[in-house]
Amino acid sequence: MAFLDKVLKKKGGIDVDEFLNTLDTQDETLYEDAEAFVKPIMLATDADADLVVNEAKSGNIVLVNIADLSKRNAIKLRELVSKIKEGIDLIDGDIARISQDKVIVTPSKVKIIKRKEAQ
């Protein structure tokens, strides 16, 4: 472990823990020249579903956290994901589940390769 600490925390270098802890505090204004963003959104309400579609319409990629809703209300989750899918289909975007708790939504011109791993 001491070796790993030396590699990750060089003298005058970056403190990895500090760096990881401050990732969430960065502001979009730091990236004014960016053409698009990857935005995390927690899905809980109809307004959240609308926000996901609007972000994709704006050209952003959205990582949708469905963890809480999938545990609380599977019917509402299905309804909101269907609403998102309809909106994304209208703009020729794409949507896919990337884990048990996450869905990725992309704008037009960004497609998701939905391939099953070889068994």
Number of C-alpha atoms within 10 A of each C-alpha: 6 7 8 8 11 10 11 14 14 11 9 6 9 11 13 13 10 9 10 9 9 10 9 8 7 9 9 10 8 8 11 9 8 9 9 15 15 15 15 14 18 16 25 19 13 15 11 16 22 16 16 28 28 16 20 26 19 14 19 21 25 23 21 22 19 21 17 14 19 17 10 11 11 13 10 15 20 13 13 21 18 13 15 23 18 14 20 22 14 11 15 15 23 22 21 15 14 12 11 10 14 19 19 20 28 26 24 19 10 14 14 12 8 10 6 6 5 4 3
